[in-house]
Amino acid sequence: MTGTYQLPIHDHRGFCHILLSALGGDGANMGGKLLFKIGCTHFGLDGGYDARYGSEKKGTATDVSVRFCPVGTPVRQSGPTATPHFLVIFHDDLIVPLDLGRGLQPDAVCIVNSIKPPEQIRRDLQLHSGKVVCVDATKIAYQSKSRLNMPLVAILCHELGFPDGEVRSLIEKQWPKAAESNLAAFSSAVGSCVGQSFGANGYPLSTPTVSRGPIGWRNMLNGGTIDALTHTTINRDNRIAGRGRVPRFDAAACNSCGICLSVCSDPGGLLWREGRMEGIDEHFCKGCMRCVEVCPTTKKGKGLTFDYA
């Protein structure tokens, strides 16, 4: 089918912008790579790919951008998109705190892992116009023994107009050992999603979110010095990443060995004073529970244990 596929929607430069919003560990990066490979290798497209992942580690809000265009279109190799035609949301409770509705194109397609009806998701996104597709991707991934990315990417490919049969064949070749689980997730997602289209009759178009700050290479301080009064973590809140899951600290059982510091994905979540562990800062904790795994058991028990805040 290479060379015969046409993008269902694009901007004036020929680009179809796709954004996957997830948490680290959801598989958004792998899902985005698969989508990009399918589009460019098998459907005659060109484009760009950009993933914000790695240093954020498990649990942090992250995103993946894919831009498709016809072959021959001038395109940068990387760069995020702030004006998606297709938006894939791995958790519906990311919509409001991350303001995921900002920058959506008219007639955007929003694919959401949610058991809520499309009308409610539309209100949360304040979608100007377009289509909302809801699917219980969490349940499908669990039942099929797949990952969260597979049912969502399946619906995305379907909405893009990639033939289901060809995509299924490509997924089977990509991960032959997990083919049965992934194909089961694919079929369940496409067969059980609920979609609804909305006209431009309620919410205005919103401007994109600007991800870069006012400081850049042209106006930064001499020597690349960072102004701590401007760039600070005082008001930082990571609780969206921890999703209400934080370790429970028992000061009586803790011997302040410091092993937890060696595995913490964000050491700001561990409060220390004068060489002693004092507690957990829920605003920094991502809820990865690595500290709980390595915390030794003393005569009084473990200093860090699993808990829901």
Summary of the structure (lengths in Angstrom):
residues: 309
radius of gyration: 21.8
end to end distance: 51.2
largest distance: 69.0
contacts: 947
relative contact order: 0.12
helix: 32%
strand: 21%
